[in-house]
Amino acid sequence: MLKARSIKKSYGTLPILKGVDLDVSAGEIVSIVGASGAGKSSLLNIIGTLDKPDSGRILLNNADTSVMNQKQLSAFRNKEIGFIFQFHHLLAEFNAIENICIPAYIAGKTKVEAETRASELLEMLNLGHRKTHKPSQLSGGEQQRVAVARALINSPALILADEPSGNLDSKNAMELHQLFFSLRDQFKQTFIIVTHNEELAEMSDRKVMMKDGLIEA
């Protein structure tokens, strides 16, 4: 479903990615691990089209992102890729359901369509009673689950998560990890997760080890 081919990236004279190849199948949960500076987040940003490689190609469901212009990339990213970061990045002035609906509005969904889907996701994530609460009124685990719902609202082909449990205590971290597997089982969702959490990495279908800008194992 995803093919990354010969991905290279440098910042100034510093090479970060030195020719990375990665294949991910639909419905697979892949963790990417390695020391800080190994290139994990840089690779994730390039897969997610948030950054461009110096050379190489990303193909997602046979769509080649290297030939897309910025407008096409933005529309493709919003429809096909969901993002979960270490910090939830919820908008403080909006409540839970409003935050979740934003990608759907960008995709052209009506208010009724977006709110119906957002409500379904909140119920599934046991947050139906929190839909009108603002981020400051939610716990850390609840904030991150709202961010997961936002990532899912457009039914993307791929979810990219960068240290998704890095800001959570051990209980909430485990609940979030189990949620990823439930979503995969329920929706056949595909995940690529950059993590330092060994427990999550070992739970994954496949663990990819990066070192010095290359996939080592």
DRENZA-361037 format. One record per atom (N, C-alpha, C): residue in three letters; x, y, z. Coordinates in steps of 0.1 Angstrom, whole numbers, padded with zeros to 4 digits, always signed. Example, Ala and Ser with C-alpha at 12.3 -4.5 7.8 and 13.67 -1.06 7.14 Angstrom:
DRENZA-361037
ALA+0132-0057+0078;ALA+0123-0045+0078;ALA+0132-0033+0078;SER+0128-0022+0071;SER+0137-0011+0071;SER+0129+0000+0079;
This chain:
DRENZA-361037
MET+0008-0012+0000;MET+0000+0000+0000;MET+0009+0013+0000;LEU+0020+0012+0007;LEU+0029+0023+0008;LEU+0043+0018+0003;LYS+0049+0026-0006;LYS+0062+0023-0011;LYS+0071+0035-0010;ALA+0081+0035-0002;ALA+0091+0046-0002;ALA+0103+0040-0009;ARG+0109+0048-0018;ARG+0120+0043-0026;ARG+0131+0053-0026;SER+0143+0049-0021;SER+0155+0057-0022;SER+0154+0071-0017;ILE+0148+0072-0005;ILE+0145+0085+0001;ILE+0158+0091+0007;LYS+0162+0103+0002;LYS+0173+0110+0007;LYS+0169+0124+0011;LYS+0175+0128+0022;LYS+0172+0142+0027;LYS+0183+0147+0035;SER+0187+0159+0032;SER+0198+0166+0039;SER+0193+0180+0044;TYR+0198+0184+0055;TYR+0195+0198+0059;TYR+0209+0205+0059;GLY+0210+0214+0049;GLY+0223+0220+0047;GLY+0233+0209+0042;THR+0244+0208+0049;THR+0254+0198+0046;THR+0253+0185+0054;LEU+0242+0185+0062;LEU+0240+0173+0071;LEU+0230+0163+0065;PRO+0235+0152+0061;PRO+0226+0142+0056;PRO+0218+0135+0067;ILE+0204+0135+0065;ILE+0195+0129+0075;ILE+0190+0116+0071;LEU+0186+0115+0058;LEU+0182+0102+0053;LEU+0191+0099+0041;LYS+0196+0086+0040;LYS+0206+0083+0031;LYS+0203+0073+0021;GLY+0190+0072+0017;GLY+0185+0062+0007;GLY+0176+0051+0014;VAL+0165+0056+0019;VAL+0156+0047+0027;VAL+0146+0040+0017;ASP+0144+0027+0019;ASP+0134+0020+0012;ASP+0125+0014+0022;LEU+0112+0015+0021;LEU+0102+0009+0030;LEU+0089+0006+0023;ASP+0084-0007+0026;ASP+0071-0011+0021;ASP+0062-0014+0033;VAL+0050-0009+0032;VAL+0040-0012+0042;VAL+0027-0017+0036;SER+0022-0028+0041;SER+0010-0034+0035;SER-0003-0028+0042;ALA-0014-0028+0035;ALA-0027-0024+0040;ALA-0030-0031+0053;GLY-0034-0024+0063;GLY-0038-0031+0076;GLY-0027-0035+0085;GLU-0015-0030+0081;GLU-0003-0034+0089;GLU+0000-0022+0099;ILE+0005-0026+0111;ILE+0010-0017+0121;ILE+0025-0018+0122;VAL+0032-0008+0117;VAL+0046-0008+0117;VAL+0052+0002+0126;SER+0061-0002+0135;SER+0067+0008+0144;SER+0081+0011+0138;ILE+0086+0023+0140;ILE+0099+0027+0136;ILE+0106+0032+0148;VAL+0117+0025+0151;VAL+0125+0028+0163;VAL+0139+0032+0160;GLY+0146+0037+0170;GLY+0160+0041+0168;GLY+0164+0053+0177;ALA+0176+0055+0178;ALA+0181+0066+0187;ALA+0176+0080+0181;SER+0176+0090+0189;SER+0173+0103+0185;SER+0183+0107+0174;GLY+0178+0114+0163;GLY+0187+0117+0152;GLY+0189+0107+0142;ALA+0182+0095+0143;ALA+0184+0085+0133;ALA+0176+0088+0120;GLY+0167+0097+0121;GLY+0160+0101+0109;GLY+0145+0096+0109;LYS+0140+0091+0120;LYS+0127+0086+0121;LYS+0116+0096+0118;SER+0116+0107+0125;SER+0106+0117+0122;SER+0107+0124+0109;SER+0119+0125+0104;SER+0121+0131+0090;SER+0115+0122+0080;LEU+0117+0109+0082;LEU+0111+0099+0072;LEU+0096+0100+0073;LEU+0090+0101+0085;LEU+0076+0101+0087;LEU+0070+0114+0080;ASN+0077+0125+0082;ASN+0072+0138+0076;ASN+0072+0137+0061;ILE+0082+0130+0055;ILE+0083+0129+0041;ILE+0072+0119+0036;ILE+0070+0108+0043;ILE+0059+0099+0039;ILE+0046+0106+0040;GLY+0044+0115+0050;GLY+0031+0122+0051;GLY+0030+0135+0042;THR+0040+0137+0034;THR+0041+0148+0024;THR+0041+0162+0031;LEU+0045+0162+0044;LEU+0048+0175+0051;LEU+0061+0181+0047;ASP+0070+0172+0042;ASP+0083+0176+0038;ASP+0086+0169+0025;LYS+0095+0175+0017;LYS+0099+0168+0004;LYS+0113+0162+0005;PRO+0115+0150-0001;PRO+0128+0145-0001;PRO+0137+0152-0011;ASP+0150+0151-0009;ASP+0159+0157-0020;ASP+0158+0148-0032;SER+0156+0135-0030;SER+0155+0125-0041;SER+0147+0113-0036;GLY+0141+0106-0045;GLY+0133+0094-0041;GLY+0119+0097-0043;ARG+0111+0086-0041;ARG+0096+0087-0044;ARG+0088+0080-0033;ILE+0076+0086-0030;ILE+0067+0080-0021;ILE+0054+0077-0030;LEU+0050+0064-0029;LEU+0038+0060-0036;LEU+0028+0055-0025;LEU+0016+0060-0025;LEU+0006+0056-0016;LEU-0006+0052-0024;ASN-0010+0039-0023;ASN-0020+0033-0032;ASN-0018+0037-0046;ASN-0005+0036-0050;ASN-0001+0038-0064;ASN-0001+0052-0069;ALA-0004+0062-0060;ALA-0004+0076-0063;ALA+0010+0081-0059;ASP+0017+0087-0069;ASP+0031+0092-0068;ASP+0030+0106-0063;THR+0034+0109-0050;THR+0033+0122-0045;THR+0044+0132-0051;SER+0054+0126-0057;SER+0065+0135-0062;SER+0061+0143-0074;VAL+0050+0139-0081;VAL+0045+0146-0093;VAL+0034+0156-0090;MET+0030+0157-0077;MET+0019+0165-0073;MET+0024+0179-0070;ASN+0016+0190-0074;ASN+0019+0203-0069;ASN+0013+0205-0055;GLN+0016+0217-0050;GLN+0012+0220-0036;GLN-0003+0218-0033;LYS-0011+0223-0042;LYS-0025+0222-0040;LYS-0030+0208-0041;GLN-0025+0200-0050;GLN-0028+0186-0051;GLN-0023+0178-0039;LEU-0011+0181-0034;LEU-0005+0175-0022;LEU-0014+0178-0010;SER-0019+0190-0008;SER-0027+0194+0004;SER-0040+0186+0004;ALA-0046+0185-0008;ALA-0059+0178-0009;ALA-0057+0163-0007;PHE-0046+0157-0012;PHE-0042+0143-0011;PHE-0040+0140+0004;ARG-0032+0149+0010;ARG-0028+0146+0024;ARG-0040+0147+0033;ASN-0049+0156+0031;ASN-0061+0157+0039;ASN-0070+0145+0038;LYS-0071+0139+0026;LYS-0080+0128+0023;LYS-0074+0115+0027;GLU-0061+0113+0024;GLU-0055+0100+0025;GLU-0046+0097+0037;ILE-0043+0108+0044;ILE-0033+0106+0055;ILE-0039+0112+0068;GLY-0038+0105+0079;GLY-0042+0111+0092;GLY-0029+0112+0101;PHE-0029+0122+0109;PHE-0017+0125+0117;PHE-0020+0125+0132;ILE-0012+0118+0140;ILE-0012+0119+0154;ILE+0002+0122+0159;PHE+0003+0133+0167;PHE+0016+0138+0171;PHE+0017+0136+0187;GLN+0029+0138+0192;GLN+0031+0137+0206;GLN+0022+0147+0214;PHE+0021+0159+0208;PHE+0013+0169+0214;PHE+0000+0170+0205;HIS-0011+0170+0212;HIS-0024+0168+0204;HIS-0027+0179+0194;HIS-0022+0191+0196;HIS-0024+0202+0186;HIS-0039+0205+0184;LEU-0047+0203+0194;LEU-0061+0207+0193;LEU-0062+0222+0195;LEU-0072+0228+0188;LEU-0074+0243+0189;LEU-0081+0246+0202;ALA-0075+0254+0210;ALA-0080+0257+0224;ALA-0094+0263+0224;GLU-0097+0271+0214;GLU-0110+0278+0214;GLU-0122+0270+0209;PHE-0119+0258+0203;PHE-0129+0249+0198;PHE-0131+0237+0207;ASN-0143+0232+0208;ASN-0146+0220+0216;ASN-0142+0208+0209;ALA-0144+0196+0215;ALA-0139+0183+0209;ALA-0145+0181+0195;ILE-0158+0182+0194;ILE-0164+0178+0181;ILE-0160+0188+0170;GLU-0158+0201+0174;GLU-0154+0211+0164;GLU-0140+0208+0159;ASN-0131+0204+0169;ASN-0117+0201+0165;ASN-0117+0189+0155;ILE-0125+0179+0158;ILE-0125+0167+0150;ILE-0130+0170+0136;CYS-0140+0179+0135;CYS-0146+0182+0122;CYS-0137+0190+0112;ILE-0127+0196+0117;ILE-0119+0205+0108;ILE-0114+0199+0095;PRO-0108+0187+0096;PRO-0103+0181+0083;PRO-0115+0177+0074;ALA-0127+0174+0079;ALA-0138+0171+0071;ALA-0143+0183+0064;TYR-0143+0195+0071;TYR-0148+0207+0064;TYR-0138+0211+0053;ILE-0125+0209+0055;ILE-0115+0212+0045;ILE-0117+0203+0033;ALA-0122+0190+0035;ALA-0124+0181+0024;ALA-0138+0183+0017;GLY-0145+0193+0022;GLY-0158+0197+0015;GLY-0170+0190+0021;LYS-0169+0184+0032;LYS-0181+0177+0038;LYS-0190+0188+0044;THR-0203+0185+0044;THR-0213+0194+0051;THR-0212+0193+0066;LYS-0217+0203+0073;LYS-0217+0203+0087;LYS-0224+0191+0093;VAL-0235+0187+0087;VAL-0242+0175+0091;VAL-0234+0163+0090;GLU-0228+0161+0078;GLU-0219+0149+0075;GLU-0208+0149+0085;ALA-0201+0160+0087;ALA-0189+0160+0095;ALA-0193+0157+0110;GLU-0203+0164+0115;GLU-0207+0162+0129;GLU-0212+0148+0131;THR-0219+0142+0122;THR-0224+0129+0123;THR-0213+0119+0125;ARG-0203+0120+0116;ARG-0191+0111+0116;ARG-0183+0114+0129;ALA-0181+0127+0133;ALA-0174+0130+0145;ALA-0181+0124+0157;SER-0194+0125+0158;SER-0201+0119+0169;SER-0199+0104+0170;GLU-0200+0098+0159;GLU-0198+0083+0158;GLU-0184+0079+0164;LEU-0174+0087+0160;LEU-0160+0084+0164;LEU-0159+0087+0179;LEU-0165+0098+0184;LEU-0164+0101+0198;LEU-0171+0090+0207;GLU-0182+0085+0202;GLU-0189+0074+0209;GLU-0180+0061+0209;MET-0174+0058+0198;MET-0165+0047+0197;MET-0153+0048+0206;LEU-0148+0060+0208;LEU-0137+0062+0217;LEU-0141+0065+0231;ASN-0154+0063+0234;ASN-0159+0065+0248;ASN-0158+0079+0252;LEU-0160+0088+0243;LEU-0159+0103+0246;LEU-0172+0110+0242;GLY-0183+0102+0240;GLY-0195+0108+0236;GLY-0200+0119+0246;HIS-0197+0117+0258;HIS-0201+0127+0269;HIS-0192+0139+0270;ARG-0182+0140+0261;ARG-0172+0151+0262;ARG-0172+0159+0249;LYS-0182+0157+0241;LYS-0181+0164+0227;LYS-0181+0179+0228;THR-0187+0185+0238;THR-0188+0200+0239;THR-0177+0205+0248;HIS-0168+0197+0253;HIS-0157+0201+0262;HIS-0145+0206+0254;LYS-0139+0217+0258;LYS-0128+0222+0252;LYS-0115+0215+0257;PRO-0104+0216+0249;PRO-0092+0208+0253;PRO-0088+0210+0268;SER-0089+0222+0273;SER-0085+0225+0286;SER-0093+0218+0297;GLN-0105+0213+0292;GLN-0114+0206+0301;GLN-0112+0191+0300;LEU-0103+0186+0292;LEU-0101+0172+0290;LEU-0088+0167+0296;SER-0087+0155+0300;SER-0074+0149+0305;SER-0065+0147+0293;GLY-0052+0144+0296;GLY-0042+0142+0286;GLY-0047+0130+0277;GLY-0052+0119+0283;GLY-0056+0108+0275;GLY-0068+0111+0266;GLU-0077+0119+0272;GLU-0089+0123+0264;GLU-0085+0132+0252;GLN-0076+0141+0255;GLN-0071+0150+0244;GLN-0065+0142+0233;GLN-0057+0132+0236;GLN-0051+0124+0226;GLN-0061+0116+0218;ARG-0071+0111+0225;ARG-0082+0103+0218;ARG-0090+0112+0209;VAL-0092+0125+0212;VAL-0098+0135+0203;VAL-0089+0137+0191;ALA-0076+0137+0193;ALA-0067+0139+0182;ALA-0068+0126+0173;VAL-0070+0114+0179;VAL-0071+0102+0171;VAL-0084+0103+0162;ALA-0095+0108+0168;ALA-0107+0109+0161;ALA-0106+0119+0149;ARG-0099+0130+0152;ARG-0096+0140+0141;ARG-0088+0133+0130;ALA-0078+0125+0133;ALA-0071+0118+0123;ALA-0079+0108+0115;LEU-0090+0103+0121;LEU-0098+0093+0114;LEU-0109+0098+0106;ILE-0113+0111+0108;ILE-0126+0115+0103;ILE-0128+0114+0088;ASN-0117+0115+0080;ASN-0118+0114+0066;ASN-0115+0100+0061;SER-0115+0090+0070;SER-0112+0076+0067;SER-0100+0075+0058;PRO-0088+0080+0063;PRO-0076+0080+0055;PRO-0071+0066+0053;ALA-0063+0065+0042;ALA-0056+0052+0039;ALA-0046+0048+0050;LEU-0039+0059+0055;LEU-0028+0057+0064;LEU-0028+0067+0075;ILE-0025+0061+0087;ILE-0023+0070+0099;ILE-0008+0070+0103;LEU-0003+0082+0104;LEU+0011+0084+0108;LEU+0011+0089+0122;ALA+0018+0083+0131;ALA+0019+0087+0145;ALA+0033+0089+0149;ASP+0036+0101+0155;ASP+0050+0105+0159;ASP+0050+0106+0174;GLU+0056+0096+0181;GLU+0056+0095+0195;GLU+0042+0098+0201;PRO+0032+0091+0197;PRO+0018+0094+0201;PRO+0015+0093+0216;SER+0023+0084+0223;SER+0021+0083+0237;SER+0032+0089+0246;GLY+0040+0097+0239;GLY+0052+0103+0246;GLY+0048+0112+0257;ASN+0036+0118+0257;ASN+0032+0128+0266;ASN+0022+0122+0277;LEU+0020+0109+0276;LEU+0010+0103+0285;LEU+0016+0094+0296;ASP+0009+0093+0307;ASP+0013+0084+0317;ASP+0012+0069+0312;SER+0017+0060+0320;SER+0018+0046+0315;SER+0004+0040+0312;LYS-0006+0043+0321;LYS-0020+0038+0319;LYS-0026+0043+0306;ASN-0025+0056+0304;ASN-0031+0062+0292;ASN-0023+0058+0280;ALA-0010+0056+0281;ALA-0002+0052+0270;ALA-0007+0038+0265;MET-0009+0029+0275;MET-0013+0015+0271;MET-0027+0015+0265;GLU-0036+0023+0270;GLU-0049+0024+0264;GLU-0049+0029+0250;LEU-0040+0039+0248;LEU-0038+0044+0234;LEU-0033+0034+0225;HIS-0023+0026+0229;HIS-0017+0016+0221;HIS-0027+0005+0218;GLN-0035+0001+0227;GLN-0046-0009+0225;GLN-0056-0004+0215;LEU-0059+0010+0216;LEU-0068+0016+0207;LEU-0063+0015+0192;PHE-0051+0016+0190;PHE-0045+0015+0176;PHE-0049+0001+0170;PHE-0047-0009+0178;PHE-0050-0023+0173;PHE-0065-0025+0172;SER-0073-0019+0180;SER-0087-0020+0178;SER-0092-0013+0165;LEU-0086-0002+0162;LEU-0089+0005+0150;LEU-0085-0003+0138;ARG-0073-0009+0139;ARG-0069-0017+0128;ARG-0078-0029+0125;ASP-0083-0035+0136;ASP-0092-0047+0135;ASP-0105-0042+0130;GLN-0110-0031+0134;GLN-0123-0026+0131;GLN-0124-0020+0117;PHE-0114-0012+0113;PHE-0114-0004+0101;PHE-0104-0009+0091;LYS-0096-0019+0094;LYS-0084-0023+0086;LYS-0075-0011+0084;GLN-0073-0003+0094;GLN-0065+0009+0093;GLN-0050+0005+0093;THR-0042+0013+0086;THR-0028+0011+0085;THR-0021+0022+0093;PHE-0011+0017+0101;PHE-0004+0027+0110;PHE+0011+0026+0108;ILE+0018+0037+0107;ILE+0032+0038+0109;ILE+0035+0047+0121;ILE+0042+0041+0131;ILE+0043+0048+0144;ILE+0058+0049+0147;VAL+0062+0061+0148;VAL+0076+0064+0154;VAL+0075+0064+0169;THR+0083+0056+0176;THR+0081+0056+0190;THR+0094+0052+0197;HIS+0096+0057+0209;HIS+0106+0052+0218;HIS+0101+0042+0228;ASN+0088+0040+0228;ASN+0081+0030+0237;ASN+0083+0016+0232;GLU+0092+0009+0239;GLU+0095-0005+0235;GLU+0083-0014+0236;GLU+0074-0012+0245;GLU+0062-0020+0246;GLU+0053-0019+0234;LEU+0051-0007+0229;LEU+0044-0004+0217;LEU+0051-0010+0205;ALA+0064-0008+0204;ALA+0072-0014+0193;ALA+0071-0029+0192;GLU+0071-0035+0204;GLU+0070-0050+0204;GLU+0056-0055+0200;MET+0046-0047+0203;MET+0032-0051+0200;MET+0029-0050+0185;SER+0037-0042+0178;SER+0035-0040+0164;SER+0036-0052+0155;ASP+0030-0052+0144;ASP+0032-0063+0134;ASP+0047-0064+0130;ARG+0053-0053+0129;ARG+0067-0052+0124;ARG+0074-0041+0130;LYS+0087-0043+0135;LYS+0095-0032+0140;LYS+0106-0029+0131;VAL+0107-0017+0127;VAL+0118-0012+0118;VAL+0128-0004+0125;MET+0140-0008+0125;MET+0151-0001+0133;MET+0159+0008+0123;MET+0159+0021+0127;MET+0167+0030+0119;MET+0180+0034+0127;LYS+0190+0037+0119;LYS+0203+0041+0125;LYS+0210+0050+0114;ASP+0214+0061+0118;ASP+0222+0070+0110;ASP+0216+0072+0096;GLY+0203+0074+0095;GLY+0197+0078+0083;GLY+0193+0066+0074;LEU+0195+0054+0079;LEU+0192+0042+0071;LEU+0184+0032+0079;ILE+0177+0023+0072;ILE+0170+0012+0079;ILE+0180+0001+0081;GLU+0182-0002+0094;GLU+0193-0012+0098;GLU+0187-0026+0098;ALA+0175-0027+0103;ALA+0169-0040+0104;ALA+0154-0039+0104;
